Amino acid sequence: MTEGMRRYREPYELKISAKENLDGRWLVAIAITVVAWLMVDAFTSNSGANAMVKYVWENGRIVREAAASSSFNNLMSIVALIIGGPVEFGIAAYFLKLARYEPAEFTDMFSGFSLFKTNFVLNLLIVLFTLLWTLLFIIPGIIAGISYSMAYYIVNDEPEIGAMEAIRKSKEMMYGHKMRFFRFCMSFLGWVLIGIITFGLGMIYVVPYYRAAKANFYLDLKESCSV
């Protein structure tokens, strides 16, 4: 079957596979999601509880409170930049194993540190390139982010390649499929809104669900590349 004739799985089909992958493994998937958030996002300058306490109620009005822990937050932002790549690799490794019905363990989320240099550089390049494209306009930034979205899965499958090669292969893999990935992401919009209105608690369910489905998206796309 040629690529042009191949039928790709629809978002709802990827979600069905994701739920099958997560069946009996939700607790581990949630634990990985929470630990990854604590390691990379929770204490950075623009997220987590610290970002929520900058405004307080005082004498019947809302006033801005000085961010006493800003130095700490800035430090954690640097730490997040350093370990973000290995953590993202480890998350991809865990959910990729689930999608392939292979044994997956909580410790898989730390597997990216064995390829620290590659994953650190990959994260740095993705952040830098996406930022540069975003400076032109928001749409090019979104497109760039989508183009690089398969990079960590590629490094999982080909650990010998470098960061730039992973980005190049991701761009090639996503060529002609960026809108399909965008539609896939938009299919989670309702779930994300539920996560927001539940003050973030709903995201404990949404994020593992999305990551499991995204791993299936990668496998579906990779199959077409090998046809």
C-alpha positions, 0 to 999 in steps of 0.5 A, a space after each residue: 500500500 502506498 502512502 497516498 492510499 494509506 488510511 491514517 487513524 482518526 483522533 477518536 481511534 488514537 484515543 481508543 488505543 490510548 485508553 486500552 494502553 492505560 487500562 490497569 496502568 493509570 496510577 503509574 501514568 499519573 504518577 509519572 505526569 505529576 513527578 515530571 510536572 514537579 521536576 520541570 514546571 511546578 516551580 518555574 517562574 511562570 507556572 505552579 503555585 508560585 505564579 498564583 500567589 502574586 496577587 492577594 486580597 487586602 482591605 477589600 481590593 486585590 493588590 500585587 504581592 512582591 514575589 519573594 521567591 523570584 530568585 528561587 523560581 529563576 533558578 528552577 527555570 534554569 534547572 528545568 531547561 537543563 533536565 527538561 530534555 531528559 525528562 521529556 525523553 523519559 515520558 516519551 519512552 514510557 508511553 511509547 512502550 505502552 503504545 507498543 504493549 511492552 512492559 513499562 515501568 515508572 523508572 522509564 521516565 528517568 531513562 533520558 538521563 542515560 542520553 543526557 547530552 543528546 536530550 539536553 541539546 535537543 530540548 535547548 534547540 527546540 526551545 530556541 527554534 520555536 522561540 525564534 519562529 514565534 518572534 516572527 508571529 505566533 502561527 510560525 511558532 505553532 507550526 515549528 512546535 508541531 514540526 519538532 513534536 516527534 523528536 523525542 520518540 525518534 531519539 527513543 527509537 534511534 538513540 545513536 542519532 544527534 539532536 539536530 538529526 532528530 529535529 530533521 527527521 521529525 520535520 520530515 515525518 511531520 511534512 504533510 501531517 501538521 494539520 492532522 496533528 493540529 486536529 488531533 490536539 484540538 480533539 483534546 480541547 474539551 478535556 483541557 477546558 475541564 482541566 482548567 475549570 477544575 483548577 488543574 486537577 482534571 489535568 491529572 487525567 488529561 495529560 496521561 491520556 493525551 500523551 498515550 494518544 500522542 505515542 499512538 499518533 507517532 507509531 501510526 505516522 512511523 508506519 506510513 514512513 516505512 511503507 
